[in-house]
Amino acid sequence: MKITIPPEVIADRIESFFGERVISISAPGGKSRGSYRVSLQNRSIIVSSRDSLEQTTYEASILKELSKFTNASPKFLGQDNELMFQSDVGAKRLGQHMYQLDAAAQEQMAQDAVAALFDIHRAARLGSLSGKLHHMGGTTDWVISFVAAMDELTRMLNIDPPECDQNALCNFIGTPKDQFVKWDCRAGNAAIGNDGRVRWFDFEYAGIRHGAEDFAWLVADENWPVNVETMMAIIADTYPSDTPRNWQDFKSYLEVYAALHAIKRLILIVNRAKRNGWISQAQALRKDGIGTNPVLGIRLCETGITLARKNNVSMPLVELFEAIADTFQKTIP
């Protein structure tokens, strides 16, 4: 149920709901995203609508609960049928802003982004979301498909598959169901507010799983400029003492899951490149989408190599990432 209502009708509904005059309406992500930034007299808000009223209501219930315990997510401002209203967390996207910073500032911003995610997880534990959340990747079929993505990638690139125990990988990542996950934690889904704080938005796919998946999305993002070793050190330093899992268990799961997530990202990159060709790094960042660039692909392979080497169950993936990086290298003039 993307927003198909004319902007002037949306303006009337917002003015009726809030009793404030609408100054302007814009679509920061494009009208196809189903989200608008609305300027009122003394503030701006975001109005959005998801694919169904059920999904919009689901996201609204999550934001409403998180808002009670954290400032790292948008504040829930209300819902008018298919329209959900939330606070505007800022127009400065984290992923794009990172490239305007030097290395030290990038690391500090990365730490802020990680701390914000941990705070959202903490808020979810404090609230009453338990039992109301979707189980993400909660079936055996999903886990098998996620792990077997390596077979699809080797076929696409016509390279030899690694000698890998996929059953062991499936057993390792399993289907744990005890921690809130935002999901889709690429840097394009976080913003820097006027107060300099990092806040994460877009919670329509949030649910429950292991918890490390959120950090895997960030670590294994081809557009993310902070290297994986630094990111793992940042996550270790930021890891809250009251988190249910001990750090070593969390770390191992994160490493393996992020390596597999990198394979899924590489499939997206290869598919897009086959369909539309390569784009520049600047274009990839500007579009805030798939980093369809061989240099970015190689960087993601290097991330995958570093992650896969950390655990015996994922070690065979090193050979796969090396072969993919070599394939990408041959496309660079």
QUIFEN-V19609 format. One record per pair of residues at least 12 apart in sequence whose C-alpha atoms are under 8 Angstrom apart, sorted by the first residue. I is the first residue (numbers start at 1). GAP is how many residues later the second one is. If there is no record, write none. Layout:
i->I gap->GAP
i->I gap->GAP
This chain:
i->1 gap->48
i->1 gap->49
i->1 gap->50
i->1 gap->51
i->1 gap->52
i->1 gap->81
i->2 gap->30
i->2 gap->31
i->2 gap->32
i->2 gap->47
i->2 gap->48
i->2 gap->49
i->2 gap->50
i->3 gap->31
i->3 gap->32
i->3 gap->45
i->3 gap->46
i->3 gap->47
i->7 gap->18
i->11 gap->14
i->17 gap->63
i->20 gap->20
i->20 gap->21
i->21 gap->19
i->21 gap->20
i->22 gap->16
i->22 gap->17
i->22 gap->18
i->22 gap->19
i->23 gap->15
i->23 gap->16
i->23 gap->17
i->23 gap->18
i->24 gap->14
i->24 gap->15
i->24 gap->16
i->25 gap->12
i->25 gap->13
i->25 gap->14
i->26 gap->12
i->34 gap->14
i->34 gap->15
i->34 gap->16
i->35 gap->12
i->35 gap->13
i->35 gap->14
i->36 gap->12
i->37 gap->51
i->44 gap->43
i->44 gap->44
i->45 gap->40
i->45 gap->41
i->45 gap->42
i->45 gap->43
i->46 gap->39
i->46 gap->40
i->46 gap->41
i->46 gap->42
i->47 gap->36
i->47 gap->37
i->47 gap->38
i->47 gap->39
i->48 gap->35
i->48 gap->36
i->48 gap->37
i->49 gap->33
i->49 gap->34
i->49 gap->35
i->50 gap->32
i->50 gap->154
i->52 gap->30
i->53 gap->28
i->53 gap->29
i->55 gap->149
i->56 gap->26
i->56 gap->27
i->56 gap->28
i->56 gap->148
i->57 gap->22
i->57 gap->27
i->58 gap->146
i->59 gap->144
i->59 gap->145
i->59 gap->146
i->59 gap->147
i->60 gap->16
i->60 gap->18
i->60 gap->19
i->60 gap->24
i->62 gap->67
i->62 gap->141
i->63 gap->12
i->63 gap->13
i->63 gap->140
i->64 gap->12
i->65 gap->59
i->65 gap->62
i->65 gap->63
i->65 gap->64
i->66 gap->54
i->66 gap->57
i->66 gap->58
i->66 gap->61
i->68 gap->55
i->68 gap->59
i->69 gap->54
i->69 gap->57
i->69 gap->58
i->70 gap->49
i->70 gap->50
i->70 gap->53
i->71 gap->128
i->72 gap->44
i->72 gap->45
i->72 gap->47
i->72 gap->48
i->72 gap->125
i->72 gap->126
i->72 gap->127
i->72 gap->128
i->73 gap->16
i->73 gap->47
i->73 gap->126
i->73 gap->127
i->73 gap->128
i->74 gap->12
i->74 gap->13
i->74 gap->14
i->74 gap->15
i->74 gap->125
i->74 gap->126
i->74 gap->127
i->75 gap->12
i->89 gap->102
i->89 gap->103
i->89 gap->104
i->89 gap->110
i->89 gap->112
i->90 gap->101
i->90 gap->102
i->90 gap->103
i->90 gap->104
i->91 gap->100
i->91 gap->101
i->91 gap->102
i->92 gap->99
i->92 gap->100
i->92 gap->101
i->93 gap->94
i->93 gap->95
i->93 gap->96
i->93 gap->97
i->93 gap->98
i->93 gap->99
i->94 gap->93
i->94 gap->94
i->94 gap->95
i->94 gap->96
i->94 gap->97
i->94 gap->98
i->94 gap->104
i->95 gap->91
i->95 gap->92
i->95 gap->93
i->95 gap->95
i->95 gap->128
i->95 gap->129
i->95 gap->190
i->95 gap->193
i->96 gap->92
i->96 gap->189
i->96 gap->190
i->96 gap->192
i->98 gap->127
i->99 gap->126
i->106 gap->119
i->106 gap->120
i->107 gap->119
i->107 gap->123
i->109 gap->89
i->110 gap->116
i->110 gap->121
i->110 gap->124
i->111 gap->123
i->111 gap->124
i->111 gap->127
i->112 gap->85
i->112 gap->86
i->113 gap->77
i->113 gap->85
i->113 gap->86
i->114 gap->101
i->114 gap->120
i->114 gap->121
i->114 gap->124
i->115 gap->123
i->116 gap->82
i->116 gap->83
i->116 gap->84
i->117 gap->83
i->117 gap->97
i->118 gap->121
i->118 gap->122
i->121 gap->58
i->121 gap->59
i->121 gap->60
i->121 gap->90
i->122 gap->121
i->124 gap->56
i->125 gap->54
i->125 gap->55
i->133 gap->73
i->133 gap->74
i->133 gap->75
i->134 gap->72
i->134 gap->73
i->134 gap->74
i->135 gap->42
i->135 gap->72
i->135 gap->73
i->135 gap->74
i->136 gap->70
i->136 gap->71
i->136 gap->72
i->136 gap->73
i->137 gap->38
i->137 gap->72
i->138 gap->37
i->138 gap->38
i->138 gap->39
i->138 gap->71
i->139 gap->36
i->140 gap->34
i->140 gap->35
i->143 gap->27
i->143 gap->30
i->143 gap->31
i->143 gap->32
i->144 gap->26
i->146 gap->114
i->146 gap->118
i->147 gap->19
i->147 gap->22
i->147 gap->23
i->147 gap->113
i->148 gap->18
i->149 gap->114
i->149 gap->115
i->150 gap->113
i->152 gap->115
i->153 gap->110
i->153 gap->113
i->153 gap->114
i->156 gap->114
i->157 gap->167
i->157 gap->170
i->159 gap->164
i->161 gap->159
i->162 gap->154
i->162 gap->155
i->162 gap->157
i->162 gap->158
i->163 gap->153
i->164 gap->150
i->164 gap->152
i->164 gap->153
i->165 gap->148
i->168 gap->145
i->169 gap->144
i->169 gap->145
i->172 gap->81
i->173 gap->80
i->173 gap->83
i->173 gap->84
i->175 gap->34
i->175 gap->35
i->176 gap->33
i->176 gap->34
i->177 gap->31
i->177 gap->32
i->177 gap->33
i->178 gap->30
i->178 gap->31
i->178 gap->32
i->179 gap->29
i->179 gap->30
i->179 gap->31
i->179 gap->32
i->180 gap->26
i->180 gap->27
i->180 gap->28
i->180 gap->29
i->180 gap->30
i->180 gap->31
i->181 gap->25
i->181 gap->26
i->181 gap->27
i->181 gap->28
i->181 gap->29
i->181 gap->30
i->181 gap->32
i->181 gap->33
i->182 gap->21
i->182 gap->23
i->182 gap->24
i->182 gap->25
i->182 gap->32
i->183 gap->20
i->183 gap->22
i->183 gap->23
i->183 gap->24
i->183 gap->30
i->183 gap->31
i->183 gap->34
i->184 gap->21
i->184 gap->30
i->184 gap->33
i->185 gap->15
i->185 gap->29
i->185 gap->30
i->185 gap->32
i->185 gap->33
i->186 gap->31
i->186 gap->32
i->186 gap->35
i->187 gap->31
i->187 gap->34
i->187 gap->37
i->188 gap->100
i->189 gap->12
i->189 gap->13
i->212 gap->38
i->212 gap->41
i->212 gap->42
i->212 gap->45
i->213 gap->41
i->213 gap->44
i->213 gap->45
i->215 gap->39
i->216 gap->38
i->216 gap->39
i->216 gap->41
i->216 gap->42
i->216 gap->45
i->217 gap->41
i->217 gap->44
i->219 gap->12
i->219 gap->39
i->220 gap->38
i->220 gap->39
i->220 gap->41
i->220 gap->42
i->220 gap->45
i->220 gap->80
i->220 gap->83
i->220 gap->84
i->221 gap->41
i->221 gap->44
i->221 gap->79
i->222 gap->43
i->222 gap->69
i->222 gap->74
i->222 gap->75
i->222 gap->77
i->222 gap->78
i->223 gap->61
i->223 gap->62
i->223 gap->68
i->223 gap->73
i->227 gap->76
i->228 gap->75
i->228 gap->78
i->228 gap->79
i->229 gap->77
i->252 gap->58
i->252 gap->59
i->255 gap->52
i->255 gap->53
i->255 gap->55
i->255 gap->56
i->256 gap->51
i->256 gap->52
i->256 gap->55
i->256 gap->57
i->256 gap->58
i->258 gap->46
i->258 gap->49
i->259 gap->44
i->259 gap->45
i->259 gap->46
i->259 gap->48
i->259 gap->49
i->259 gap->55
i->262 gap->38
i->262 gap->39
i->262 gap->41
i->262 gap->42
i->263 gap->41
i->265 gap->25
i->266 gap->31
i->266 gap->34
i->268 gap->22
i->269 gap->21
i->269 gap->22
i->269 gap->23
i->269 gap->24
i->269 gap->28
i->270 gap->22
i->272 gap->18
i->272 gap->20
i->273 gap->19
i->273 gap->20
i->277 gap->15
i->278 gap->14
i->278 gap->15
i->278 gap->16
i->279 gap->13
i->279 gap->14
i->280 gap->12
i->280 gap->13
i->281 gap->12
i->281 gap->14
i->281 gap->15
i->294 gap->34
i->294 gap->35
i->294 gap->37
i->294 gap->38
i->295 gap->33
i->295 gap->34
i->297 gap->28
i->297 gap->31
i->298 gap->26
i->298 gap->27
i->298 gap->30
i->298 gap->31
i->301 gap->20
i->301 gap->21
i->301 gap->23
i->301 gap->24
i->302 gap->19
i->302 gap->20
i->302 gap->23
i->304 gap->13
i->304 gap->14
i->304 gap->17
i->305 gap->12
i->305 gap->13
i->305 gap->16
i->305 gap->17
